[in-house]
Amino acid sequence: MSLIQRLFKIQIPRWIKPTFYIGTTILILIFNDAFGETDSLIIFSLFFFLLMGVEVIRWLFIQTKSIITLKKEKKEVELLHLKSQVNPHFFFNTLNNLYGLVEQDTVKAQKLILKLSEMMRYSIYEGGNDWVTLDEEITYLENYLELHKMRYHKSIDIRFSIHVTDRSKKVMPLLFIILLENAFKHGVENLRKDAFVHIKLEANDSEINFEVENNFDTEEITEKPGIGLKNLKRRLELVYPRTHRLEIGVTKSIHEAQLTLEI
């Protein structure tokens, strides 16, 4: 807002400025053609075109800032949408299990409800934050594993190896859970026996490395990537551009996923 607008609290229509600059330029050309290049006209022209150059630079700055702001807002909205899609079907499956468990084993059902409420609280509140500590993410993963141990009636070899020098390191929430969830959804769910899920989390001052290895039924394998994996890849592109590595491989009946984040 210009000084005149501030003093008199008036709104100047947008078309006034370009009309003024175009009209003044035409007048300068007319006067120059009629009277020649007088000293007064040259000085006035210099100040006028200098003022017009400042206005053009100011306009470009405002437009650039507006574009950057819009891109940032679009990124934040997309991230919120992606976060809201994380593991909803897991909660639905657990609630279905609880329905049948309430009459059979009330004590176990109560434990499942408490564990599930802890996970839902984290997913809804902490999961909406930009960053959380590694310690919070580890607790969430451990709760997820405990909940699975309680809801399955079959024996599963679950191992979670943690080697973290500083658990206060910041990380984007709900990244690792997608890889872990896939290990259960596409592996454990379809195996009647000898199912295993081995997880390793390592972190030092420069990077975080998360690995998940699980076996699966080769007859149930699908080539089509799931929504969760697409979600993860997009979030990594938005938050960790050029500072992440996601490697997924299959050897016979073993599925391996490794995510490395530079911090």
DOKOLVO-264604 format. One record per atom (N, C-alpha, C): residue in one letter; x, y, z. Coordinates in pm, whole numbers, plus 50000, padded with zeros to 5 digits. Atoms other than C-alpha are relative to their C-alpha. Example, Ala and Ser with C-alpha at 12.3 -4.5 7.8 and 13.67 -1.06 7.14 Angstrom:
# DOKOLVO-264604
A500894988150000;A512304955050780;A500905012050000;S499184988149994;S513674989450714;S499235010950073;
This chain:
# DOKOLVO-264604
M500854988050000;M500005000050000;M500885012450000;S499214988050013;S501335034249901;S499755009650116;L500124990149893;L501805064450134;L498665007249990;I501274993050021;I498765082149981;I498834991550050;Q501065009149956;Q496595051450044;Q499944999150152;R499965000849854;R497765049650407;R499425012750064;L500414987249943;L497145086850472;L498495002349984;F501404996950028;F493725089650310;F499084987750005;K500775012549989;K492645053050351;K499084997949880;I500775001950123;I491555050049991;I500544987849925;Q499645011550082;Q491585020149760;Q500175004549854;I499734996250139;I493225026949423;I499774987949911;P500245011450090;P491875004649142;P501294995249935;R498775005950054;R494464980748996;R500365005649862;W499734995450137;W494084995048646;W500635013949996;I499474986449999;I495245030048758;I501505000449970;K498544999750015;K498965022048781;K500464997149857;P499555002450138;P499445005348441;P499545010849902;T500494989350086;T497285032348280;T500875012550013;F499144988449975;F499415059448444;F501354998549931;Y498685002050060;Y502715044048329;Y499955000149847;I500135000050147;I501505037847974;I499735014149948;G500334986450043;G499995072847946;G501195009450010;T498834991349982;T503115089848086;T501074997049896;T499025003850102;T505355070247848;T499625006149864;I500484994250127;I503215081547553;I500255015149998;L499784985649992;L503405117947674;L501475003749984;I498564997450013;I507205116247705;I500434999049854;L499665001650141;L507455103447349;L499465011749917;I500594988750074;I505105131247225;I500815012850023;F499214988049969;F507035158747409;F501394999249938;N498685001750059;N510325144347287;N499975002749850;D500144997950144;D509075144646929;D499735014749968;A500384986050026;A507675180146963;A501095009950037;F499054990149950;F510375198047163;F501464995349999;G498645005349998;G513415175247132;G500424996050141;E499515005049870;E515555161647414;E500525011450085;T499604989349907;T515565190547661;T500534993850129;D499425004949874;D517435187347992;D498924995850098;S501105003149906;S514185188448191;S499314987049963;L500675012250044;L512625161247979;L500864987750025;I499095011349977;I515705139048006;I500014996150148;I499985002849856;I515825142548387;I498694993650045;F501305005549965;F512085136248419;F499874985649950;S500095013450059;S512345106048187;S500814989950081;L499155009049921;L515205091148391;L499314996050130;F500695002949874;F513285094348718;F498754991549977;F501235007450028;F510085081448560;F500294985349970;F499705013950037;F511655050348405;F500664992450116;L499445006349880;L513605044048726;L498874995550093;L501155003449918;L510315045048918;L499244988149942;M500695011050065;M508695022048664;M500774986950016;G499175012049980;G511644997648693;G499854994550140;V500195004349861;V511244997049072;V498664993050016;E501335005949993;E507524989549032;E499974986149936;V499955013150068;V508244961248787;V500694989750088;I499265009149911;I510814945849025;I499144996250121;R500885002549886;R508354949649316;R498894990249962;W501075008950047;W505604932749112;W500504985749983;L499415013350019;L507904903949017;L500264993250135;F499735005549866;F508914899549383;F498714994850064;I501295003849942;I505244898549496;I499474987349934;Q500495011850072;Q504334873449224;Q500794987550036;T499145011449964;T507314851049305;T499694995150140;K500325003549861;K506524852049678;K498654992950006;S501335006150003;S502884843649602;S500064985749948;I499865013550058;I503884813549387;I500634990550101;I499315008249899;I506264800649658;I499054996550114;T500975002449892;T503544804649924;T498964989849960;L501015009450050;L500984786249712;L500564985849993;K499375013250008;K503424757649649;K500184993950138;K499805004849863;K504194755150020;K498674995350060;E501325003649948;E500494754950111;E499494987249935;K500435012050071;K499794728749844;K500744987850054;K499215010949945;K502624707249981;K499484995950137;E500495003049866;E501304710150337;E498654992949996;V501315006350014;V497764701250230;V500144985649952;E499785013550052;E499024671150033;E500564990950108;L499425007949893;L501104659250328;L498944996050104;L501065003149905;L498114661750562;L499074989249946;H500865010050063;H496034641850316;H500674986450000;L499275012750003;L498734615250282;L500094993850140;K499935005049864;K499144612450659;K498684993950045;S501315004949959;S495414607450701;S499694986349941;Q500255012950064;Q495614576650476;Q500784988650064;V499115010249944;V498184558150689;V499224990150086;N500535011849929;N497084523750818;N498585000650057;P501365000649945;P493304529150858;P499454985850002;H500565013650005;H492534493150753;H500514991350114;F499495007549885;F494754480051035;F499085002050121;F500894997249888;F492524497251291;F498654993249981;F501285006550027;F489394484051122;F500094984850025;N499815014449979;N490754448251124;N500074996650148;T499865002449856;T491674450951491;T498675001450071;L501334998149941;L488224464251581;L499104988049971;N500785012050035;N486654434651397;N500394988350088;N499525010749912;N488844410951597;N499475001950143;L500484996949865;L487804428451919;L498544996050017;Y501435003049995;Y484144423251836;Y499764985450041;G500165014249968;G484554385451850;G500704996050129;L499205003549883;L487024386252139;L499355004450132;V500604994449878;V484904406252387;V499314989350084;E500705010449926;E482754376152483;E500894988350035;Q499135011649979;Q485524349952453;Q501045002550110;D498924997049905;D488304367052654;D499955014950033;T500224986049964;T487304399452826;T501305007150037;V498744993949954;V490724405752985;V500895003349880;K499184997650119;K492564401952654;K499405011149914;A500674989650078;A489984423852481;A500285013850059;Q499724987349933;Q490554451352740;Q501445004749971;K498614996650030;K494324449952684;K500155004849855;L499954996050141;L493814451952309;L499425014149981;I500634986850011;I491534482152347;I500935011050049;L499064990149946;L494094500752562;L501165002349904;K498874998950094;K496914493152320;K499565007049872;L500524993850122;L494784502952022;L499755014950020;S500264985849972;S493764535852188;S501305008050004;E498694993449998;E497444544552246;E500485002749857;M499564998650138;M498204538551879;M499165010149924;M500884990550068;M495184558051758;M500295014250044;R499654986749950;R496094587451980;R501265005249931;Y498754995950064;Y499604588051837;Y499775003049852;S500244998350144;S498404584051478;S499245012849970;I500834988150024;I495854612251511;I500715012850040;Y499414987749948;Y497774637551721;Y501465001849960;E498594998750037;E501524631651691;E500214998049850;G499875002650143;G501034618251338;G499715012249914;G500294987850074;G499744652451233;G501115010450010;N498894990649987;N502964669851342;N500984998749885;D498985000550104;D505774678351105;D501114990450038;W498905008349953;W508364660451319;W499674994150136;V500075006449868;V508524636351612;V501384994650031;T498715005849965;T511414621051802;T500044985249960;L499835014250030;L512814586951716;L499434991450112;D500525007449885;D511864575852066;D498484998049988;E501455000950016;E508184583251994;E499634990149889;E500255009250111;E508324564451663;E500284985550041;I499655013449953;I510014534651828;I498894994550089;T501105004249911;T507314533152097;T498774996149919;Y501165002950086;Y504634534151826;Y500184986649930;L499715012750067;L506304505451637;L499904988350098;E500075010549898;E506644485151957;E498554997050038;N501435002149972;N502944490352035;N499334992549887;Y500555006850118;Y502094479351683;Y500334985150005;L499575014049993;L504094447251728;L499294992850115;E500685006249885;E502584440452072;E498544997049966;L501395001850037;L499104444751931;L499834988049907;H500055011450092;H499824419851653;H500224986850075;K499755012149923;K501194394451899;K498744995850076;M501205002949923;M497964397052096;M498854995349912;R501175003150083;R495544394551802;R500144987149919;Y499825012350077;Y497124364851622;Y499954987750091;H500075012749925;H496454329051733;H501124990649957;K498905008450046;K499494315351548;K501345005450048;S498674996249954;S503164316051637;S500725007949890;I499294991550095;I505154343851467;I501365003750061;D498664996349956;D508894349851494;D500205015049972;I499854985550014;I509044387451557;I501245004550076;R498784994849938;R512404403951624;R500155014749963;F499824985750023;F513004441151665;F501335004250061;S498664996149956;S516664451351684;S500165015249988;I499874985349998;I517334487551785;I501415004050041;H498674994549970;H520714504951770;H499985014949967;V500174985650020;V520134542051816;V500835007550104;T499134992649908;T522724565551966;T499275011550069;D500734988549945;D520314594652020;D498534999149960;R501435001850030;R516564588552046;R499255013249988;S500664986950012;S515824625952049;S500085005549858;K499914995750140;K516654628451676;K498595001149941;K501314997550059;K513744642051473;K499824992549868;V500345007150123;V512014622851196;V498545002949967;M501404998150037;M508804626651001;M499204988050051;P500755011349940;P506094605651174;P499374990849896;L500755010150075;L504504574051037;L500604996549864;L499335004650122;L507104565750772;L500294985050009;F499565013949986;F508414532550906;F498814990450009;I501145008949976;I504984518850995;I499454994049870;I500545005050127;I504024515050628;I500764987549956;L499205011650037;L506904491050559;L499734988350094;L500275010549903;L506204471950879;L498604994149979;E501375004550023;E502494470150806;E499914991049878;N499985008450120;N503174456150458;N500544986050028;A499425013049965;A505264428450615;A498954990850061;F501075008049940;F502224416850814;F498874997549901;K501135001050091;K499594423850551;K500254990249887;H499695008550115;H501354406150263;H500804987550036;G499215011549956;G503384381450468;G499294991750103;V500565007449887;V502084370450807;V498544996149978;E501445002550018;E498384373250715;E499724987449919;N500275010950093;N498684346950441;N500764987150032;L499225011949962;L501014322250617;L499374993250121;R500585007549888;R499654294850842;R501054996350104;K498955003649906;K503004285950998;K501355005549953;D498624995750024;D506684295851020;D500105014449948;A499944985950042;A505904332650963;A501005007650086;F499074991749923;F508564357651063;F500055014249944;V499784986050034;V509124395051064;V501195004850082;H498794995249932;H512604408151146;H500215014749966;I499874985550019;I513034445551197;I501315004850061;K498774994249948;K516194465551240;K499945015249982;L499964985450006;L516454502451325;L501335004850055;E498694994749961;E519834519551334;E500045015049970;A499904985550022;A520594556551373;A501275005350063;N498834993049948;N523714577551414;N499815015149976;D500114985550014;D524494614651379;D499635004549859;S500204995650139;S524124614851000;S498844993349928;E501085006850072;E521464589450900;E499234990250088;I500875009849936;I518634566651005;I499754988949899;N500205011350090;N518324531850859;N498974990450062;F501075008849954;F515184510650889;F499854988549901;E500095011950086;E515004474950755;E498924990550052;V501025010049966;V512174449750747;V500174988049905;E499895012450079;E512514413550634;E498904990550045;N501085009449966;N509624389050619;N499854989549890;N500305010250102;N508604357050444;N498545001249959;F501364998950051;F505424353250239;F499664987749918;D500495011050083;D503324328350047;D500175003949854;T499724996450140;T504604328649688;T498754999349912;E501235000950079;E501134319549563;E499115012450016;E500814988149974;E499744351649710;E500685012849952;I499244988350041;I502344375249559;I499255008049894;T500614991050098;T501074405449365;T501035009949950;E499054990650061;E502984427649127;E499545014550016;K500554986549991;K500704457649185;K500375006550134;P499634993449874;P502124482349441;P498785005350073;G501144995749921;G499784491249727;G499955015150018;I500184985849975;I498414525349821;I501005005050104;G499084996149893;G500574525850134;G501395003049949;L498664998150054;L503804522549939;L500065012549912;K500064987850082;K502774549549690;K499965012350091;N500094989449901;N501884571349987;N501385003250058;L498664998449941;L505314565650144;L500955006749903;K499084994350100;K507204573449823;K499735014849977;R500344986150023;R505324605949772;R500405008850118;R499624992449881;R505874617450130;R501505001750009;L498544999150001;L509574609950100;L500475010449898;E499654990250103;E509744630549780;E499755014350050;L500374986749952;L508064659949956;L500885004750115;V499304996049878;V509984659550286;V501494996949997;Y498585003850006;Y513284641850208;Y500484999449854;P499535000550140;P514084651449846;P501514998549993;R498565002650020;R517484637449745;R500744996450129;T499335003949875;T518154627450108;T499404987050056;H500545012949956;H516484593250119;H500294989249895;R499865011650089;R516924558549972;R498984989550045;L500985010549971;L514114533149954;L500264988449905;E499685011850080;E515074498349835;E499104988450042;I500895011449974;I512654469349805;I500394988649908;G499585011650080;G513644434549691;G499334987250045;V500615013149972;V512254399249671;V500954989049955;T499165011550032;T514334367449683;T499254987450042;K500805012149974;K512354334949653;K498775003850083;S501174997249917;S509904337449944;S500305010350109;I499604989949902;I511674365550132;I499855013949940;H500184986150042;H510684401950105;H500835009050091;E499144990949924;E513134429150212;E499705014449961;A500204985750024;A512554466550248;A500975007850087;Q499024991949925;Q515144492250351;Q499805014849968;L500164985550014;L514654529450409;L501125006950075;T498914992449940;T517584552550473;T499715014949986;L500254985549999;L517134589050572;L501265007350045;E498884991649958;E519914614850584;E499475011150090;I500494990049903;I519524637750886;I501095010050034;
